[in-house]
Amino acid sequence: MSTIEQQAPATNLFSPLQPPRRYLFGPGPTMVDPRVYTALAKPIVGHLDPYFIQVMGDVQQLVKMAYGTSDGATLVISGTGSAGMEAAVANFVDPGTKIAIFANGYFSDRLTEMAKRQGANVGRFEKPWGETFGDDEARDFIRREKPKIVAYVHAETSTGALQSGKAMCAAAHDAGALVIADCVTSLGGLPVEFDRTGIDIAYSCTQKGLSCPPGLSPMAMSRRAMDFLSSRTTPSRSWYLDLKLIHDYSTVSHRYHHTAPISMFYALREALLVIAEEGIENRWERHRRAHQSFVKGIQAMGLSFHVPEEHRITTLNTVCVPKGVDEAKVRKRLLDDPGIEIAGGFGPLAGKVFRIGVMGPLATEDNVQFFLKEFGKAFKAEGYSA
């Protein structure tokens, strides 16, 4: 036997891929529409092929619909939501830039870390995980800090809290600052209203409210943000995430920048078409109704929520773990049978909350009732009685 044959893996030891059936009720990834899986199987073309350039253009137009913007620019980063976050920071935050961050969860902490790595002068307004910022205190913070960039998380995945950004954006613009908004958990499931809110730079992901596999980060930029980019006299410190280069490749000259993941663009285009055909406002309303039904069922079980009603994300719920219940055991029971995935808390919320997503195809009355029934059975098996 040759050395090559000895080193070659025995292919008969690897069984064919057969992922288990899961109901993805976690914070993401979410369930994927069958049409999106079909799109993923389409033959690829080159990343400079006229057909793919058209696909990118289609996606950019559809992303405008999801964000609620008709001005500025939209593009898609080849990378997950964290790549979108890093692109936003790397292109608008330079060494010494003053950035004001509203910090009330894990992903505002990640924004902080990225800004520090860019050498920024970081000012943080901190609140406990799950709390939100009032309009007056947000305005006072921005006036006091006098930043060049303001950053906040619209829908905080770690806590389930929804943050209004209108007062922040207005105060930031009065101070001559640009606003970065993390829309990872909100895009596609609830209104972002990019133009009406006054956001300048927003990023998201594909695997939550858009009901698509992970791998891309849709972004939107206002005219103010685009003017800032065009006036830069030094390049971004990140070559791969340089938004000027990516915008030129995807929108202007179509000159080679990187090899885009063609199949994922197919998938995102189809996922956005599914949303457009349903109607974006109809989709928001469907998620709102599913959330109301979910809340009613959870409260009937005698359980409570970590976030007050007026500040809850309709697509992602943080349900408090009652005393005496091991949340990890409840989650394991759900995963073992019937294959329901939910997530626990982390950071200061570790062991204290369940993070339960009701998004995309699962945001229906039948699916909510299915989940509530199985959730109740898992609790009962752990000795909890509603």
Secondary structure per residue as TSV (DSSP state, phi and psi in degrees):
chain	resnum	aa	ss	phi	psi
A	1	M	-	360.0	132.6
A	2	S	-	-71.7	164.1
A	3	T	H	-62.4	-39.0
A	4	I	H	-63.1	-42.5
A	5	E	H	-65.2	-36.9
A	6	Q	H	-65.8	-35.0
A	7	Q	H	-83.8	-19.0
A	8	A	S	-67.4	137.9
A	9	P	-	-68.7	147.0
A	10	A	-	-79.1	103.1
A	11	T	G	-64.4	-22.0
A	12	N	G	-72.3	-7.7
A	13	L	G	-81.7	-12.8
A	14	F	S	-105.7	116.8
A	15	S	-	-77.8	158.2
A	16	P	-	-60.3	148.7
A	17	L	-	-60.6	126.0
A	18	Q	-	-146.7	76.6
A	19	P	-	-58.4	146.1
A	20	P	-	-66.8	153.3
A	21	R	-	-72.1	121.9
A	22	R	-	-126.3	145.7
A	23	Y	E	-104.9	108.0
A	24	L	E	-86.7	85.5
A	25	F	-	-98.5	21.7
A	26	G	S	-89.1	-169.4
A	27	P	S	-78.5	-1.0
A	28	G	S	135.5	144.0
A	29	P	S	-70.0	160.2
A	30	T	-	-106.3	177.1
A	31	M	-	-64.9	150.0
A	32	V	-	-113.9	134.2
A	33	D	-	-63.6	138.9
A	34	P	H	-53.7	-32.7
A	35	R	H	-62.6	-32.1
A	36	V	H	-70.9	-40.9
A	37	Y	H	-61.2	-38.7
A	38	T	H	-63.1	-41.3
A	39	A	H	-63.1	-37.5
A	40	L	H	-61.4	-27.4
A	41	A	T	-86.5	-1.5
A	42	K	S	-69.3	149.6
A	43	P	-	-61.1	139.5
A	44	I	-	-83.0	157.0
A	45	V	-	-121.3	177.9
A	46	G	-	-71.4	157.5
A	47	H	T	-74.8	-6.6
A	48	L	T	-112.1	4.2
A	49	D	S	-65.0	139.3
A	50	P	H	-54.4	-32.7
A	51	Y	H	-65.2	-43.8
A	52	F	H	-68.5	-36.6
A	53	I	H	-59.1	-39.1
A	54	Q	H	-66.0	-40.3
A	55	V	H	-59.8	-45.2
A	56	M	H	-59.2	-41.9
A	57	G	H	-63.2	-41.0
A	58	D	H	-60.6	-45.6
A	59	V	H	-61.5	-42.9
A	60	Q	H	-61.7	-39.4
A	61	Q	H	-67.0	-42.2
A	62	L	H	-68.8	-32.7
A	63	V	H	-64.1	-35.0
A	64	K	H	-57.3	-43.0
A	65	M	H	-60.3	-44.2
A	66	A	H	-66.8	-39.4
A	67	Y	H	-78.7	-26.0
A	68	G	T	81.7	50.4
A	69	T	-	-136.7	143.5
A	70	S	S	-124.1	1.2
A	71	D	S	-122.2	174.1
A	72	G	S	68.5	-141.7
A	73	A	E	-141.7	149.1
A	74	T	E	-123.8	145.8
A	75	L	E	-153.4	173.1
A	76	V	E	-128.0	125.5
A	77	I	E	-85.5	135.7
A	78	S	E	-79.5	86.4
A	79	G	S	166.1	166.9
A	80	T	-	-75.4	-175.4
A	81	G	H	-56.8	-32.2
A	82	S	H	-65.9	-30.5
A	83	A	H	-67.5	-37.7
A	84	G	H	-63.6	-40.9
A	85	M	H	-61.4	-46.3
A	86	E	H	-67.8	-34.6
A	87	A	H	-63.4	-42.4
A	88	A	H	-61.5	-44.3
A	89	V	H	-70.9	-47.1
A	90	A	H	-65.7	-28.2
A	91	N	H	-91.7	-18.7
A	92	F	H	-120.0	-4.1
A	93	V	-	-122.7	118.5
A	94	D	-	-110.8	168.8
A	95	P	T	-53.4	127.9
A	96	G	T	89.0	-10.8
A	97	T	-	-62.7	134.1
A	98	K	E	-85.0	120.5
A	99	I	E	-123.1	133.0
A	100	A	E	-105.8	120.2
A	101	I	E	-116.1	128.8
A	102	F	E	-86.4	110.6
A	103	A	E	-110.6	110.6
A	104	N	-	-146.8	26.4
A	105	G	S	179.5	-178.4
A	106	Y	H	-62.7	-39.9
A	107	F	H	-81.2	-21.9
A	108	S	H	-71.6	-30.1
A	109	D	H	-67.7	-36.7
A	110	R	H	-67.1	-39.9
A	111	L	H	-57.7	-43.1
A	112	T	H	-60.1	-46.2
A	113	E	H	-62.3	-42.3
A	114	M	H	-65.0	-41.1
A	115	A	H	-64.1	-40.8
A	116	K	H	-62.5	-38.3
A	117	R	H	-68.0	-21.6
A	118	Q	T	-84.9	-2.1
A	119	G	T	82.4	22.0
A	120	A	-	-73.7	159.8
A	121	N	E	-93.8	103.3
A	122	V	E	-98.0	127.3
A	123	G	E	-114.6	130.0
A	124	R	E	-119.2	135.3
A	125	F	E	-104.4	106.9
A	126	E	E	-101.2	139.4
A	127	K	-	-137.1	158.0
A	128	P	-	-58.4	150.4
A	129	W	T	-59.5	122.8
A	130	G	T	109.9	-17.9
A	131	E	-	-85.9	161.4
A	132	T	-	-122.7	175.4
A	133	F	-	-108.4	129.9
A	134	G	-	-75.1	160.3
A	135	D	H	-60.9	-46.6
A	136	D	H	-65.8	-44.2
A	137	E	H	-69.6	-30.4
A	138	A	H	-66.0	-45.5
A	139	R	H	-62.8	-42.0
A	140	D	H	-62.9	-40.5
A	141	F	H	-62.6	-45.2
A	142	I	H	-67.1	-42.0
A	143	R	H	-63.0	-36.2
A	144	R	H	-72.7	-41.4
A	145	E	H	-78.3	-29.3
A	146	K	-	50.0	58.0
A	147	P	-	-84.0	167.0
A	148	K	S	-93.3	-26.0
A	149	I	E	-132.7	138.2
A	150	V	E	-118.2	137.5
A	151	A	E	-134.5	137.7
A	152	Y	E	-148.2	162.8
A	153	V	E	-103.8	119.0
A	154	H	S	-67.2	-48.3
A	155	A	E	-131.2	104.6
A	156	E	E	-81.9	110.0
A	157	T	T	-61.7	-30.3
A	158	S	T	-78.2	-17.1
A	159	T	T	-125.9	-22.1
A	160	G	T	82.5	15.1
A	161	A	E	-98.1	135.8
A	162	L	E	-103.7	127.6
A	163	Q	-	-111.4	120.1
A	164	S	-	-69.3	139.6
A	165	G	-	-113.4	1.4
A	166	K	H	-61.9	-48.3
A	167	A	H	-66.2	-37.6
A	168	M	H	-61.1	-46.8
A	169	C	H	-65.5	-42.5
A	170	A	H	-62.9	-44.4
A	171	A	H	-66.6	-38.7
A	172	A	H	-63.1	-44.2
A	173	H	H	-66.1	-36.1
A	174	D	H	-61.8	-31.4
A	175	A	T	-89.0	2.2
A	176	G	T	77.4	22.0
A	177	A	-	-104.3	157.3
A	178	L	E	-96.9	153.8
A	179	V	E	-117.0	127.5
A	180	I	E	-102.7	129.4
A	181	A	E	-122.8	128.3
A	182	D	E	-83.7	111.4
A	183	C	-	-114.7	28.5
A	184	V	T	-59.4	-43.3
A	185	T	T	-94.9	-8.5
A	186	S	T	-98.9	-34.7
A	187	L	T	-59.9	125.0
A	188	G	T	93.9	-20.7
A	189	G	T	-109.9	-24.9
A	190	L	S	-150.8	162.6
A	191	P	-	-63.7	130.4
A	192	V	-	-94.7	-40.8
A	193	E	-	52.6	57.7
A	194	F	H	-52.4	-52.8
A	195	D	H	-67.7	-47.7
A	196	R	H	-66.3	-33.7
A	197	T	H	-75.3	-34.0
A	198	G	T	96.7	22.3
A	199	I	-	-68.7	147.1
A	200	D	S	-105.3	-38.9
A	201	I	E	-135.9	121.6
A	202	A	E	-128.8	146.0
A	203	Y	E	-135.2	156.3
A	204	S	-	-149.2	-160.4
A	205	C	-	-138.1	178.9
A	206	T	S	-101.6	-19.8
A	207	Q	S	-95.6	11.4
A	208	K	S	-114.8	-104.1
A	209	G	T	-64.5	-18.2
A	210	L	T	-87.3	-8.3
A	211	S	-	55.8	50.2
A	212	C	-	-133.1	155.4
A	213	P	-	-61.1	156.1
A	214	P	S	-70.0	153.8
A	215	G	S	147.7	-16.1
A	216	L	E	-130.3	158.5
A	217	S	E	-130.5	102.3
A	218	P	E	-71.0	135.8
A	219	M	E	-126.7	154.8
A	220	A	E	-133.4	144.0
A	221	M	E	-136.9	136.4
A	222	S	-	-76.1	172.9
A	223	R	H	-63.0	-36.8
A	224	R	H	-59.2	-43.5
A	225	A	H	-66.3	-41.6
A	226	M	H	-65.6	-38.0
A	227	D	H	-63.3	-39.1
A	228	F	H	-60.9	-46.5
A	229	L	H	-61.5	-45.1
A	230	S	H	-67.3	-24.1
A	231	S	H	-91.4	-2.3
A	232	R	-	-61.0	134.1
A	233	T	S	-99.5	-12.0
A	234	T	S	-123.7	146.6
A	235	P	-	-72.0	159.3
A	236	S	-	-57.9	148.2
A	237	R	S	-73.3	-13.5
A	238	S	-	-105.6	117.1
A	239	W	S	-71.7	-46.9
A	240	Y	T	-63.4	-35.3
A	241	L	T	-101.7	19.2
A	242	D	-	-68.4	109.1
A	243	L	H	-68.2	-27.2
A	244	K	H	-65.2	-43.0
A	245	L	H	-68.8	-41.8
A	246	I	H	-66.8	-41.3
A	247	H	H	-63.6	-39.4
A	248	D	I	-63.7	-43.6
A	249	Y	I	-64.7	-46.4
A	250	S	I	-85.9	-19.9
A	251	T	I	-127.2	-35.7
A	252	V	I	-102.3	-83.5
A	253	S	S	-87.6	-22.5
A	254	H	-	62.4	25.5
A	255	R	-	-71.3	147.8
A	256	Y	-	-57.0	129.5
A	257	H	-	-120.8	-51.7
A	258	H	S	-153.5	167.1
A	259	T	-	-85.7	104.3
A	260	A	-	-70.5	150.0
A	261	P	-	-76.1	91.1
A	262	I	H	-54.9	-48.3
A	263	S	H	-62.0	-34.9
A	264	M	H	-69.3	-32.7
A	265	F	H	-66.9	-39.0
A	266	Y	H	-56.9	-46.8
A	267	A	H	-62.8	-44.7
A	268	L	H	-65.9	-39.8
A	269	R	H	-58.1	-45.0
A	270	E	H	-68.4	-40.4
A	271	A	H	-61.3	-40.9
A	272	L	H	-69.7	-34.3
A	273	L	H	-65.7	-38.7
A	274	V	H	-58.4	-43.1
A	275	I	H	-66.1	-44.5
A	276	A	H	-62.5	-37.5
A	277	E	H	-70.6	-35.5
A	278	E	H	-69.4	-34.1
A	279	G	-	97.7	121.5
A	280	I	H	-60.0	-39.4
A	281	E	H	-70.4	-35.9
A	282	N	H	-63.4	-36.4
A	283	R	H	-66.5	-44.8
A	284	W	H	-58.3	-43.8
A	285	E	H	-65.7	-38.5
A	286	R	H	-61.7	-43.0
A	287	H	H	-66.1	-36.8
A	288	R	H	-64.2	-44.1
A	289	R	H	-64.9	-41.3
A	290	A	H	-63.1	-39.1
A	291	H	H	-63.4	-44.1
A	292	Q	H	-60.6	-42.2
A	293	S	H	-65.3	-39.6
A	294	F	H	-62.7	-46.8
A	295	V	H	-60.2	-44.4
A	296	K	H	-59.8	-43.5
A	297	G	H	-67.9	-39.9
A	298	I	H	-65.7	-42.4
A	299	Q	H	-66.8	-33.0
A	300	A	H	-65.6	-23.5
A	301	M	T	-83.0	-1.6
A	302	G	T	82.2	16.5
A	303	L	-	-99.3	160.8
A	304	S	-	-125.8	173.0
A	305	F	B	-111.8	149.5
A	306	H	S	-73.1	-29.7
A	307	V	S	-110.0	137.0
A	308	P	-	-56.9	152.0
A	309	E	G	-52.7	-43.1
A	310	E	G	-70.8	-11.7
A	311	H	G	-119.2	16.4
A	312	R	B	-83.1	144.4
A	313	I	B	-78.8	126.3
A	314	T	T	-70.2	-19.2
A	315	T	T	-99.0	-10.3
A	316	L	E	-141.7	117.0
A	317	N	E	-110.0	136.3
A	318	T	E	-109.4	104.8
A	319	V	E	-95.7	128.7
A	320	C	E	-69.6	138.3
A	321	V	-	-80.5	122.0
A	322	P	-	-71.0	156.0
A	323	K	T	-58.4	134.7
A	324	G	T	89.6	-2.4
A	325	V	-	-104.6	132.6
A	326	D	-	-89.8	106.1
A	327	E	H	-63.1	-32.5
A	328	A	H	-64.7	-37.4
A	329	K	H	-69.7	-37.1
A	330	V	H	-63.1	-45.5
A	331	R	H	-63.3	-38.6
A	332	K	H	-65.6	-40.6
A	333	R	H	-61.5	-42.8
A	334	L	H	-63.9	-40.0
A	335	L	H	-71.2	-39.3
A	336	D	H	-66.7	-39.7
A	337	D	T	-162.8	113.8
A	338	P	T	-102.9	20.6
A	339	G	-	93.1	31.6
A	340	I	E	-90.8	127.2
A	341	E	E	-103.2	124.7
A	342	I	-	-130.4	173.2
A	343	A	E	-120.4	157.2
A	344	G	E	-95.1	-179.6
A	345	G	-	-84.0	166.8
A	346	F	-	-143.9	174.6
A	347	G	G	62.5	-139.3
A	348	P	G	-66.8	-11.7
A	349	L	G	-100.0	7.7
A	350	A	T	-59.5	127.9
A	351	G	T	76.5	-1.9
A	352	K	T	-106.2	-21.7
A	353	V	E	-139.1	155.5
A	354	F	E	-98.8	138.3
A	355	R	E	-107.0	113.0
A	356	I	E	-122.7	118.4
A	357	G	E	-95.9	137.6
A	358	V	-	-124.8	88.9
A	359	M	-	-133.0	156.8
A	360	G	G	56.5	-133.3
A	361	P	G	-59.7	-22.9
A	362	L	G	-83.4	-8.4
A	363	A	-	-84.3	65.5
A	364	T	S	-135.1	161.2
A	365	E	H	-60.3	-44.3
A	366	D	H	-61.5	-43.3
A	367	N	H	-69.3	-36.7
A	368	V	H	-63.3	-44.4
A	369	Q	H	-66.5	-36.3
A	370	F	H	-60.5	-45.7
A	371	F	H	-64.1	-47.3
A	372	L	H	-60.1	-39.1
A	373	K	H	-62.2	-47.5
A	374	E	H	-71.0	-35.1
A	375	F	H	-62.5	-44.1
A	376	G	H	-63.2	-40.2
A	377	K	H	-63.4	-40.8
A	378	A	H	-66.2	-38.8
A	379	F	H	-64.6	-43.8
A	380	K	H	-61.9	-38.8
A	381	A	H	-65.6	-24.2
A	382	E	T	-93.5	9.9
A	383	G	T	90.3	6.7
A	384	Y	-	-92.3	133.4
A	385	S	-	-119.3	128.2
A	386	A	-	-63.8	360.0
